[in-house]
Amino acid sequence: MGCFNGRNMAVYTEVSDDALRAFLALYDLGEVTSFKGIAEGVENSNYLMRTTAGQHILTLYEKRVKAEDLPFFIGLMEHLAQRGVTCPQPVRNREGSALGELAGRPATIVTFLDGIWIRRPNVRHCGEVGEALARMHLAGADFPLKRANALSLPSWRPLFHSAEGRADEVAPHLREEIAAELTLLQAHWPKNLPAGVIHADLFNDNVFFLGENLSGLIDFYFACNDALAYDLAICLSAWCFEPDNAFNVSKGRAMISAYERLRPLGAAEIDALPLLARGAALRFMLTRLVDWLNVPPGAKVAPKNPLEYRDKLRFHQRVRSAADYGLMR
């Protein structure tokens, strides 16, 4: 069966042969033929697992994922799939549970999706993401479970406090820059916008493509209830900047136009989009900063550079209106 422990892969928790055998004995998935760690990701330990029943992803939940939130995530994936959104499906064991425990961590097995994630998205890819995001928002409208956004505005100052003492080690004056932005956003953050289930982390590595056609969405472990336009703001930063952190308005236009074909933005959402984008950029800069300064000992994972989102934040600070993102009306 080969080495099961994912050694030299970017995982936090290693899984022994015996522990994996005992865990899989609860499922009808056949025998394991290969098992290896997945290099991407900094939140959970993920393994690609092949059995005689096919390919699956085994996830052990680490860090910010709370066990009490897992029924929301599992239920959401099943709900979205029933409404035509292609996403991984939790595999239930013989007792009907999709949630177990492995190596001292909550764990699930989900189905494998075909496709690859795109490192250098083009305009077509950005349009596909905009459409998929709108479909997900509409499909989640009647999802009965609720989960607050644990990384929304109230969490940003505690995140900042946990890192501000060392922020200037990452870049000069970074502490002062973050403090000023946080104060502004706390004073002016948009309220009472249309809300629902959002993905909250729809980055390139969470969207699969076959050619230029989107084949599925993955990693719903930050999904929550929040402003729908905030999810779009996250995607604008994640997809529509070039490697030099210059915003590509053609990509932004493609994303927003495709989104609006299914779910037109309201006037309040359009007005709020620049502030939402600033908040999204600050949120990811802060979590990246905390990760950058606090990599767990022995973890074979490279944290993402928080300065990428400092540069994106600076662009959003210069935006005058949603037209600067490509909105055509």
Secondary structure, DSSP 8 states (H G I E B T S, - for coil): ----S-TTSS-SS---HHHHHHHHTTSS---EEEEEE-S--SSSEEEEEEETTEEEEEEE--TT--GGGHHHHHHHHHHHHHTT-----B---TTS-S-EEETTEEEEEEE----B--SS--HHHHHHHHHHHHHHHHHGGG-----B-TTSHHHHHHHHHHHGGGHHHHSTTHHHHHHHHHHHHHHH---S--EEEE-S---GGGEEEETTEEEEE---TT-EEEEHHHHHHHHHHHHSB-TTS-B-HHHHHHHHHHHHHHS---HHHHHHHHHHHHHHHHHHHHHHHHHHH---TT-------THHHHHHHHHHHH--SGGGGT---
